[in-house]
């Protein structure tokens, strides 16, 4: 069960302590997001796992949105990415200018585009349409 696995990690890494060290804070924030996304736990229940209240969880979820592209945040939470992956679904379609493509097609175009580095993405789409 997810809650038990996260609960063990919290205790082993002292994420339920009063420490405000950046590395511990960032791991808490990441796990707040993970638990919110992967479980049906209330914010209060998530907070209790960390010995925090629901307001701290709300703040952490807001901070996650601010930090998710940050290099330091990524580095500090890297070990959690394998243990507790945030598997966001890929988009069903991708828009390139006025063309709307299924994501699978877009992915294959990206792979093909890497092989033919001289082509732009638009040129690659045209190449595929013409040459198959």
QUIHUTA-V672497 format. One line per field, one symbol per residue. ss: DSSP state (2 for helix, 1 for strand, 0 for the rest). phi: phi as a letter, one per 20 degrees, with the letter a starting at -180 (. if undefined). Layout:
ss->???
phi->???
//
This chain:
ss->022222222222000000000222222222222222220000222222200002222222222222200022222222222220000000001111001111222222222222200000222222222220
phi->.gffffgffgffdlfefefdggfffffggffgfgfffecdffffffgffdmceffffgfffffgffegefffgfffdgfffefcfeefffffccecmeeddfggfgfffgfffffdffefffffffgffeen
//
